[in-house]
Amino acid sequence: MNLVLFLLLLIAGIGIVFFAPSSMRQGRPKTVGSVLAAIGIIGIIAQSVVSIPAGHVGLKDLFGNISDNTLKPGIHLVNPLLSIRPMDTRTQEVTETANVPSKEGMNVTLDLSILYRLEASAAPEVYRTVGVNYARVFIIPQLRAKVRGATTNYEAKALYTAQREDIVRTIMEELGPVFAERGVMLEKVLLRSVTLPPTLAQAIEFKLQSEQESERMRFVLDRETQEANRKRIEAEGIRDFQAIVSEGINEDLLRWKGIEATEKLANSPNAKIVIVGGKDGLPLILNTDR
């Protein structure tokens, strides 16, 4: 519409300046014609210069015919008859809250998100076949369908355990190829929250608490068993030591140790009386220091 207006201004200005009667091509009418022609020329040039924002590609639309050649981000000089349709190629997010069935037929509410981006090379085909609202027309319906299909292979309790990562992986494996056929790259599936029926949630939480308590008791029993084994090994070591020591002690050794002690006492500076021939043949020592 703007291009048509500028063309009319240009034609009108040229007509006034060059083709109007000689009486109108002098003075003020000529000036008006020149101004109209200048506005038309500037407007047409402005229509020929387009700027594509970062993270977008520009689609060339010539009267409904979309070219496969796209414009990269930046400033471009194009045919003024073209209409440029920008398409976002940045990573985008779609959130969804879905009420889906589990393997046992129970309804589970999932709050999830997906991150995706449009491939620049596929933008013309997506625009021709789906349109700029491809997220609403294509992305969200496919997400809903694949989520329902993925959860039917798992029990509801799996969403409370590490198996939820398996569910996320299954959704990605199901959605990835479908998106790729349309030129959309699926980057990540995020399972933010899970809401189970109240009775089932309480039963699962009670079971998990029981399992944790069982693990705690098993740990306590293992620790006590290890402590008992330590004490048993320590007692066996003391017993073996005592057995070895007792085997090496006899009357002859004790008598010899007694003689050595007597000799040390006899050589001390204290006054004493040594009587030879005491009990067991050991000397007797009587202290006279009083």
Secondary structure, DSSP 8 states (H G I E B T S, - for coil): -HHHHHHHHHHHHHIIIIIS-TTTSSSHHHHHHHHHHHHHHHHHHHHHEEEE-TTEEEEEEETTEEEEEEE-SEEEE--TT-EEEEEE-S-EEEEEEEEEE-TTS-EEEEEEEEEEEE-GGGHHHHHHHT-TTHIIIIIHHHHHHHHHHHHTTS-GGGGGSTTHHHHHHHHHHHHHHHHHHTTEEEEEEEEEEEE--HHHHHHHHHHHHHHHHHHHHHHHHHHHHHHHHHHHHHHHHHHHHHHHHHHH--HHHHHHHHHHHHHHHHTSSS-EEEESS-GGG--EEEE---
